[in-house]
Amino acid sequence: MKIADLYIRVSTEEQADKGYSQRDQEERLRKYCDLNSLKVRKVVIEDHSAKTFNRPAWKKLLAELRSRRGHSDLILFTKWDRFSRNAGDSYQMISTLRNLGVEPQAVEQPLDLSIPENKMMLAFYLAAPEVENDRRALNVFNGMRRAKKEGRVMGRPPLGYVNRITETGKKHIAIKEDQALIMRWVFEELAKGQIHTEQIWKAAKKKGLNSTRSCFWVALRNPIYFGKVFVAKYKDEECHLVQGQHEPLITEALFYDVQDILDGRKKIKRTTITVDPALPLRGYLICPKCGKVLTGSASKGRYKYYHYYHCTMGCTFREKAPIVNDKIVEELRKYVRPLPFLELYKQTITSVYNSKTKYNRSDTDVLKKKLEETNQRLTRARNLLIAGDLDADDYKRIKIETADNINRLEAQLTSQNSSIPNVEPLLNKALSNISQLDKLYEEASTEGKRKIIGSIFPEKLTFENNEVRTTKINEALRLMLLFYKELYNKKRGQNQQNTDLSSYVNAEGFEPYGLMPCKR
């Protein structure tokens, strides 16, 4: 009596679409064995695709057949598509099994492989499911490509977006606010070029961004964020961008600014200084003795560490960090002004800004000229191609280069032509910060403290005689203080017109000195 192993394979898709259940296959195989007096050694159940033979249960069965030859004569399955959906791999596997003394056979499509003509039927049985798979894959590919050309985002949504379904059943991606805010911040920080991409990724993770490093890098290159969908090259059709149906997260100009930084086309100066929270002024202080920049460090005491700002290279200057840190707060209090006195400054700045930006169109004109020149270059190349003076490959290369330049120029032009931003909220925030500058500094993080110091004092500070000195402050802050001074003088009753007059005034009254009053 021959011994047979029953091989049952089903995938979730097939089980749902065609009703290929495991119980049904096993019932038909056992019935076939009973009718043909075959002994069933074991039943192998597989839940895996038949595109390849890299299947867990099949690999285990094949290893067992190689180690224990003669224990099985047949491998039975219902149809040849249960065995494989790849004709090339199937022939190789059939040859391997026959060398092991095992004959594969489909009970509902039986073939005597010792008859040469039956190999033609075997080819048909094996090729039919492979053709079905290929046709299905091609239909899916064409459908997805058509959807992309229509501006739809396929597959998993990028960071900051989430899949949604409308009431009519149409799928689309929508902005996921919590993640979207973080991604906007990421692009804005990258465009500044002050922090390394790795550090921005770590900071975004702390803010709540759920992303691996590799996914983060892929997201930074995705044009979906400025409202476009990338359509890859296929046959004679070049890769290109189409307008998406989703809401953009950032502007096109901001996206290309980030690409310039990532590609190295825009030189940036990164900040790599790591500062101890107890030494926020490290790098901002000058030694009063030798004029070099002070550093800072901690000395270990008996119970704790003591921090100092000190000089190097043989200089003996040394000052306790808490004292200097307190003095910088006192220095900042000198620039704190109440909000009502800064209102005139805000009005003046707003008026000047509006008048300047109203007629500032030079950048737009330059961009338009560059865009026109780029389009003319593409037109000349097209004319040369038609005339036969330019190869098709050269024209294709020129077209790709100019198309990228045109996209960038159009993005910059769109940004330039956009409405002028309202500076009033920004001014309100700046004036509010000035009115509580010392408090903001004390409550800020180490990085925030350094930003405040760097923005207010463009030059280094000197600590000498128990006070902080500087030669220059921020120009905008200086103008604010001037406005405050003028307003304060008016509040005390001083008239600017009077203060400009000479102080040499006679005390005899309003009549000129030397003239006697008229007698009545």
ChimeraX attribute file (.defattr): number of C-alpha atoms within 10 A of each C-alpha:
attribute: neighborCount
match mode: 1-to-1
recipient: residues
	/A:1	8
	/A:2	14
	/A:3	19
	/A:4	22
	/A:5	23
	/A:6	22
	/A:7	24
	/A:8	24
	/A:9	26
	/A:10	20
	/A:11	17
	/A:12	13
	/A:13	11
	/A:14	13
	/A:15	13
	/A:16	11
	/A:17	9
	/A:18	8
	/A:19	12
	/A:20	18
	/A:21	16
	/A:22	16
	/A:23	10
	/A:24	12
	/A:25	20
	/A:26	19
	/A:27	10
	/A:28	14
	/A:29	23
	/A:30	17
	/A:31	13
	/A:32	16
	/A:33	18
	/A:34	11
	/A:35	8
	/A:36	11
	/A:37	12
	/A:38	18
	/A:39	17
	/A:40	19
	/A:41	15
	/A:42	13
	/A:43	16
	/A:44	16
	/A:45	15
	/A:46	18
	/A:47	14
	/A:48	17
	/A:49	18
	/A:50	20
	/A:51	17
	/A:52	15
	/A:53	18
	/A:54	11
	/A:55	14
	/A:56	11
	/A:57	17
	/A:58	18
	/A:59	12
	/A:60	11
	/A:61	14
	/A:62	15
	/A:63	10
	/A:64	12
	/A:65	18
	/A:66	14
	/A:67	10
	/A:68	11
	/A:69	12
	/A:70	12
	/A:71	16
	/A:72	20
	/A:73	23
	/A:74	22
	/A:75	20
	/A:76	25
	/A:77	24
	/A:78	23
	/A:79	17
	/A:80	24
	/A:81	20
	/A:82	22
	/A:83	25
	/A:84	24
	/A:85	25
	/A:86	20
	/A:87	22
	/A:88	14
	/A:89	14
	/A:90	20
	/A:91	14
	/A:92	10
	/A:93	17
	/A:94	15
	/A:95	14
	/A:96	15
	/A:97	18
	/A:98	13
	/A:99	11
	/A:100	18
	/A:101	16
	/A:102	22
	/A:103	19
	/A:104	23
	/A:105	20
	/A:106	18
	/A:107	16
	/A:108	13
	/A:109	13
	/A:110	15
	/A:111	16
	/A:112	12
	/A:113	15
	/A:114	8
	/A:115	8
	/A:116	9
	/A:117	11
	/A:118	14
	/A:119	14
	/A:120	11
	/A:121	15
	/A:122	20
	/A:123	14
	/A:124	14
	/A:125	18
	/A:126	24
	/A:127	20
	/A:128	17
	/A:129	20
	/A:130	20
	/A:131	14
	/A:132	12
	/A:133	15
	/A:134	13
	/A:135	12
	/A:136	11
	/A:137	12
	/A:138	12
	/A:139	12
	/A:140	12
	/A:141	12
	/A:142	11
	/A:143	12
	/A:144	16
	/A:145	17
	/A:146	13
	/A:147	14
	/A:148	22
	/A:149	18
	/A:150	14
	/A:151	21
	/A:152	22
	/A:153	23
	/A:154	15
	/A:155	9
	/A:156	10
	/A:157	16
	/A:158	18
	/A:159	22
	/A:160	22
	/A:161	22
	/A:162	15
	/A:163	16
	/A:164	14
	/A:165	11
	/A:166	8
	/A:167	7
	/A:168	6
	/A:169	8
	/A:170	8
	/A:171	14
	/A:172	17
	/A:173	21
	/A:174	16
	/A:175	20
	/A:176	13
	/A:177	12
	/A:178	13
	/A:179	18
	/A:180	18
	/A:181	15
	/A:182	19
	/A:183	23
	/A:184	17
	/A:185	14
	/A:186	18
	/A:187	20
	/A:188	16
	/A:189	16
	/A:190	22
	/A:191	21
	/A:192	14
	/A:193	19
	/A:194	13
	/A:195	16
	/A:196	15
	/A:197	17
	/A:198	12
	/A:199	10
	/A:200	16
	/A:201	19
	/A:202	13
	/A:203	14
	/A:204	19
	/A:205	15
	/A:206	10
	/A:207	13
	/A:208	12
	/A:209	20
	/A:210	13
	/A:211	14
	/A:212	10
	/A:213	12
	/A:214	8
	/A:215	12
	/A:216	19
	/A:217	15
	/A:218	11
	/A:219	17
	/A:220	19
	/A:221	14
	/A:222	16
	/A:223	19
	/A:224	28
	/A:225	27
	/A:226	20
	/A:227	20
	/A:228	23
	/A:229	24
	/A:230	18
	/A:231	18
	/A:232	12
	/A:233	10
	/A:234	9
	/A:235	5
	/A:236	6
	/A:237	9
	/A:238	11
	/A:239	11
	/A:240	15
	/A:241	17
	/A:242	17
	/A:243	16
	/A:244	21
	/A:245	17
	/A:246	20
	/A:247	15
	/A:248	16
	/A:249	19
	/A:250	19
	/A:251	16
	/A:252	21
	/A:253	20
	/A:254	19
	/A:255	24
	/A:256	20
	/A:257	20
	/A:258	23
	/A:259	18
	/A:260	14
	/A:261	17
	/A:262	17
	/A:263	9
	/A:264	10
	/A:265	11
	/A:266	13
	/A:267	10
	/A:268	14
	/A:269	10
	/A:270	11
	/A:271	10
	/A:272	9
	/A:273	8
	/A:274	10
	/A:275	16
	/A:276	15
	/A:277	12
	/A:278	17
	/A:279	21
	/A:280	21
	/A:281	25
	/A:282	23
	/A:283	18
	/A:284	18
	/A:285	25
	/A:286	22
	/A:287	23
	/A:288	16
	/A:289	12
	/A:290	14
	/A:291	11
	/A:292	15
	/A:293	18
	/A:294	22
	/A:295	19
	/A:296	23
	/A:297	16
	/A:298	16
	/A:299	10
	/A:300	9
	/A:301	8
	/A:302	7
	/A:303	6
	/A:304	9
	/A:305	11
	/A:306	15
	/A:307	18
	/A:308	22
	/A:309	22
	/A:310	21
	/A:311	23
	/A:312	15
	/A:313	7
	/A:314	7
	/A:315	12
	/A:316	12
	/A:317	14
	/A:318	15
	/A:319	17
	/A:320	14
	/A:321	22
	/A:322	14
	/A:323	12
	/A:324	21
	/A:325	16
	/A:326	12
	/A:327	16
	/A:328	19
	/A:329	16
	/A:330	14
	/A:331	15
	/A:332	18
	/A:333	16
	/A:334	10
	/A:335	17
	/A:336	18
	/A:337	19
	/A:338	13
	/A:339	15
	/A:340	11
	/A:341	18
	/A:342	20
	/A:343	16
	/A:344	14
	/A:345	19
	/A:346	17
	/A:347	13
	/A:348	10
	/A:349	15
	/A:350	15
	/A:351	11
	/A:352	10
	/A:353	13
	/A:354	14
	/A:355	11
	/A:356	9
	/A:357	11
	/A:358	9
	/A:359	8
	/A:360	10
	/A:361	11
	/A:362	9
	/A:363	13
	/A:364	16
	/A:365	13
	/A:366	12
	/A:367	16
	/A:368	16
	/A:369	12
	/A:370	15
	/A:371	20
	/A:372	13
	/A:373	13
	/A:374	17
	/A:375	16
	/A:376	12
	/A:377	15
	/A:378	18
	/A:379	13
	/A:380	11
	/A:381	20
	/A:382	19
	/A:383	13
	/A:384	14
	/A:385	16
	/A:386	12
	/A:387	9
	/A:388	10
	/A:389	11
	/A:390	14
	/A:391	12
	/A:392	13
	/A:393	10
	/A:394	11
	/A:395	16
	/A:396	14
	/A:397	11
	/A:398	15
	/A:399	17
	/A:400	15
	/A:401	13
	/A:402	17
	/A:403	16
	/A:404	11
	/A:405	16
	/A:406	18
	/A:407	16
	/A:408	18
	/A:409	20
	/A:410	16
	/A:411	18
	/A:412	22
	/A:413	19
	/A:414	15
	/A:415	16
	/A:416	16
	/A:417	12
	/A:418	9
	/A:419	8
	/A:420	11
	/A:421	10
	/A:422	11
	/A:423	14
	/A:424	13
	/A:425	10
	/A:426	11
	/A:427	17
	/A:428	15
	/A:429	12
	/A:430	14
	/A:431	23
	/A:432	16
	/A:433	17
	/A:434	22
	/A:435	19
	/A:436	17
	/A:437	20
	/A:438	19
	/A:439	15
	/A:440	15
	/A:441	20
	/A:442	14
	/A:443	10
	/A:444	13
	/A:445	13
	/A:446	18
	/A:447	13
	/A:448	15
	/A:449	18
	/A:450	19
	/A:451	14
	/A:452	15
	/A:453	20
	/A:454	16
	/A:455	13
	/A:456	17
	/A:457	17
	/A:458	15
	/A:459	17
	/A:460	18
	/A:461	23
	/A:462	20
	/A:463	17
	/A:464	14
	/A:465	8
	/A:466	10
	/A:467	14
	/A:468	17
	/A:469	15
	/A:470	15
	/A:471	10
	/A:472	13
	/A:473	15
	/A:474	14
	/A:475	12
	/A:476	12
	/A:477	17
	/A:478	14
	/A:479	12
	/A:480	21
	/A:481	18
	/A:482	13
	/A:483	17
	/A:484	21
	/A:485	13
	/A:486	14
	/A:487	17
	/A:488	13
	/A:489	13
	/A:490	12
	/A:491	11
	/A:492	8
	/A:493	9
	/A:494	13
	/A:495	12
	/A:496	11
	/A:497	7
	/A:498	9
	/A:499	9
	/A:500	8
	/A:501	9
	/A:502	7
	/A:503	8
	/A:504	6
	/A:505	11
	/A:506	10
	/A:507	9
	/A:508	9
	/A:509	8
	/A:510	8
	/A:511	11
	/A:512	12
	/A:513	11
	/A:514	7
	/A:515	7
	/A:516	8
	/A:517	8
	/A:518	5
	/A:519	4
	/A:520	3
